Amino acid sequence: MKQTLSKIFYIFSTILVCLYLLISPAWAISYGKENLIERDFSSQNLQDASFDHANLRSSDFSHANVRGVRFFAANLESVNFEAADLTAADLESARLTNVNFKNAILESAFMTNAKFDGAIIEGADFTDVVLRPAIQKILCAQASGTNPITARETRETLLCP
């Protein structure tokens, strides 16, 4: 009898653990405040991860899924986002000096206080991205190309005159 109760308890607890793992929310990875210089995140699925205040200088996110990722106040100097999907990413107050956004999708990304200098934006899709007027003017001066995935022209997505 004692052995039977022990087996039943074991089976019941195993079922509970399995159910919890099936219905519990997926936890996003957090790299907040980390020093991640020259890291290779290329072609990875990092959806909903957080890199708030991280130092990512010269890191590679090319072809990565970074949808909804938070880069709040991160150092993204010389980061490669070529062909990355940054849909709804948070780039508020991020340092985007010499960043490569070639053919990236930035649709609905948050970047009103981002610092742009020397960014490569050929073929980038800025649909529904709110930018400060001064930054929009700088980006429009160099905007060119069509995004190969969305088929949208960079100048049109930036609402260039």
N, C-alpha and C positions, 0 to 999 in steps of 0.2 A: 504494500500500500504506500509506504514512504517513497519507494523507488518510482512508483507510478506518478505520484504527486510531483516529484522532482522532475520527471520527464515532461509532464504537462506544463509546469512552470517554465522550463527551458524552452519549450516550443512556443508558449504564449509570449515570453519576453523576446524571442527571436522575431516573431511576427510583428510585435510592436516596434522593434527597432527598424525592421524593413519598411513598415508603413511610414514611420517618421522620416526615413531617408527618401521615400518616394514623394511625400507631400510637403516636405520642408523646403523653404525657399533656397535657391542657390546663392551662395555668398560670393560676392565679387572680391577679387584680389585687391589688396591695398598696398601700394608702394609709396605711400605718403612720406614726404620728407627724406626719402632715401637718395643716396649718391649713386646714380646709375649711368655714369658717363660711358659713352661708346658701347652700350649694350645692344645686342641684336634681338629685336622683337619682330623681325620681318616675318610676314605670312602667318602670324599667330592670331588666334581668336582671343582678344582681350576685352571683349564687350563688357561694359559696365565696370571695368576696373578703375582704380583711383591712383593718380600720380600727383596729387596735390602737393605743391611746394617741393617737388622732387627736382634734382639736378640731372637732366637727361641729355646734356650737351653731347652732340655728335652721335646720338643713338639712331638706330635704324628701325623704323616702323613701316617700311615699304611693303605694300600689298597686305597689310594687316587689317583685321576687323577691329576697329577701335570705336565702334558705335556706342555713343553714350558715355564714353570714358571721360573722367575728370582730370584735366591738366591745370587746375586752378593755381595761378601764380607759379607755375613750373618754369624752369629754365630749359627752353627748347631750342637753344642756339645751335644752328647747323644740324638740326634733326632732319632725317629723311622720311617724309610721309608720302613718297611717290606711290600713286595708285592705291593709297589707303582709303578706307571708308571711315570718315570721321563724322558721320551723320549724328546730329544732336550732341556732339562732344562739347565739353565745357573747357574753353580756352581763355576764360576771363583772366585778365592780368598776367597772361603768360608772356614770356620773352620769346619772340619768334624771329630773332635776328638770323638771317641767312638760312631760313628753313626752306625745305624743298616740298612744295605742295603740287608738283607736276602730276596732272591727271587724278588728283585726290577728289573725293566727294566730301564736301563740308556742309552739306545741306542742313539747315536749321542749327548750325553750331553757334555757341555763345562765344563772342569774341569782341565785345564792345571796348574793353580796356586793354586789349592785347597790343604789344609793341612790335610793329613790323618794321624791319629794315633789311633790304636785300633779299626779300622772299622770292622764290621761284614759284610762279602761279600758272604757268602755261597749262591749259586744259583743265584747270581746277573748276569745280562746280560750287559756287557760293550762293546757291538758291536759298532764299529766306534767312541769310545771315545778316544780322544787324551790326553794322560797322559805324564808327565815328566818321563824320563827313570828311575829315582831313585824311584819314586812313583810306577811305573809299577812293578819294581823289588820287592818292599815291598808287594804289593798286590798279586803278583804271588806266593810269599812264603806261603801265607795262602789260596789261591784260591781253592775252592772245590765246588762240587754240580752242578746241572743242573737246569736252570730256568724252573719252571713248566708251564709257558705260552709260551715262545719262544722255549723251548726244546733245548736251547744252553747251552753248558758247560761253566762255569765261566772261567776256565783256557784258553779255546780256544778264548773266546771273549776278554780276556786280552792280547792275542797273547803271552802267556807264552812259553818259550823255552821247 
